[in-house]
Amino acid sequence: MITVPKTHFSYNAHFSLFLPNMNIDTFPTFLIGPNGSGKTTLLKILGGFLKISPPVKVLWHGTLREAKPTYFAYMPARPTYDPNFTVRNYLMLSGNKKQLETIADELELKKWLGRKMGTLSSGWLQRAFIARILLQDTPYVLMDEPTSFLDPEARKDLIESLSRHPEKHFVISSHDLSFLSSFGKFVIGLRDGNVVFLGSARDFFEKGIEDVFVTGYIM
Amino acid sequence: MALLLVLYVLTFFISLSWGQVRVNLISPTPDELTLLHYRLNRFVTASIVGVVLSCTALALQTVTRNYLVDSGLLGVNSGAVLGKVLSMFLKTGPSQLFALAGSLAALVSTFTLGSLGGTDILRLVVAGVVVNSVLSSAISLISLYLYTSAASVLSWTLGHIRTVNSGEMIIMVISLLLCFVLVSRSKQLDILTLSKEEAMSLGVNYRREVFSLITVSALAGSLVSSIFGVFSFVGVAAPNMARRIVSGGHLKMFVFSGMIGALLMAVSDVIARTSLSGIEIPTGLVVSFAGAVFYLYFFWSMSRDYSS
């Protein structure tokens, strides 16, 4: 569970994010909203990368504690990597040797383990990113726009690989409504730095969608 | 790896025996022994310089995510040259101390400028460019008034390997130790190839780690350039050549970059000593030229598997 206090956060003079009290305990949770609505900022606040006061709290080994980056695995919108690392080197950064083979197998990455990251196509790179995130030894996974560069088939693969890990608590920022409809359970709808919807994914499609996106949005 | 070692050992023997006077390594005369001592000193010096330049460059390349930077990034090289030029201009010494003070002053001003209005790496790099540029014009300005020694200013900006006295040797050992500090942070450097948030989530204190790595690298670089002047290219070339040969984490890359750097410098120094009889070419000039040609060959011959 992640709890957010009522507060507001200013990034610079141009952008403020207003947050109500929120308890996030249904996963996968989606942060939905148009570009510039504050999704990435909220994601970074949840992970303790950006500090607010009073702080965000996270259920960690049975107690509610102040959110720290080390409690989360984080996948940025554009992950960076050393092209000279092999896939194995890259995955080992998460420090989880035990499960490396299992996860690599699951994502069909096994035959690529010895290849350099710089020689992979974008689809296989994406799989390497996902594998590293899943390998990190924490239940909480934050993902920023994971589908934005994927074709429909790759998106289907992504959903399948994430679904195989019900033990992980995903919080995903996205404006991809079909991704939400097939994977999301809980929605925080954002618009211009305000939380305009809070509820289940089904409710979102019934009544929240027009608060988040402009009226007449066609899926 | 084995090939590199063999090449390095070969260079060792060549550098000892080859010169204006050939030395018989098996049974040297007392005179030749003195000569051997001199050549050994130079060989070790060149190797250490190569190791320091390539290891600092490797660390800085990772931290700034740019494969084309080296230890001169934050202005320490031009600071060292300015210090040296100043000491010639004022006719006071010791020039090494002036050079060291100059490069440290450059480093401090880069950090001060870079911390104005924020503390990200890009700011620091831009501040380094500004400091470099300002110092270069100051160097040009002063050397315009130093007609008689314009040549020595030039030779200083080219980098000159020479035998070192024990005091200078201590400074070199310190810079080598700073490199070991960098090597001991290999794990953190590996993680720093990821984005800032990913690195933080893996337990790296991003800001502190990055700034201490930059400081240590720049310090090590400034110690070397304050004694020998500026060597361009080794720092950029060695890690990139290592990347062509092997893949992997920083521990491995430090070893390979260091060896390639040492090899490049040692070979260049032999060429600098021996290619023209009677005079010595600045090693920095040889290393930029030979290194560039070698690098180009290396790059083209292996470009196929990288071009995709």
Chai-1 contact restraints between the chains, C-beta under 6 A:
chainA,res_idxA,chainB,res_idxB,connection_type,confidence,min_distance_angstrom,max_distance_angstrom,comment,restraint_id
A,F49,B,E197,contact,1.0,0.0,6.0,A-B,restraint_1
A,P69,B,M200,contact,1.0,0.0,6.0,A-B,restraint_2
A,P69,B,S201,contact,1.0,0.0,6.0,A-B,restraint_3
A,T70,B,G203,contact,1.0,0.0,6.0,A-B,restraint_4
A,F72,B,S201,contact,1.0,0.0,6.0,A-B,restraint_5
A,Y74,B,E197,contact,1.0,0.0,6.0,A-B,restraint_6
A,Y74,B,E198,contact,1.0,0.0,6.0,A-B,restraint_7
A,Y74,B,S201,contact,1.0,0.0,6.0,A-B,restraint_8
A,P76,B,S195,contact,1.0,0.0,6.0,A-B,restraint_9
A,P76,B,E197,contact,1.0,0.0,6.0,A-B,restraint_10
A,P79,B,S195,contact,1.0,0.0,6.0,A-B,restraint_11
A,T80,B,S195,contact,1.0,0.0,6.0,A-B,restraint_12
A,D82,B,T193,contact,1.0,0.0,6.0,A-B,restraint_13
A,N84,B,R243,contact,1.0,0.0,6.0,A-B,restraint_14
A,N84,B,S247,contact,1.0,0.0,6.0,A-B,restraint_15
A,T86,B,S247,contact,1.0,0.0,6.0,A-B,restraint_16
A,N89,B,G248,contact,1.0,0.0,6.0,A-B,restraint_17
A,N89,B,G249,contact,1.0,0.0,6.0,A-B,restraint_18
A,L93,B,I191,contact,1.0,0.0,6.0,A-B,restraint_19
A,K116,B,S247,contact,1.0,0.0,6.0,A-B,restraint_20
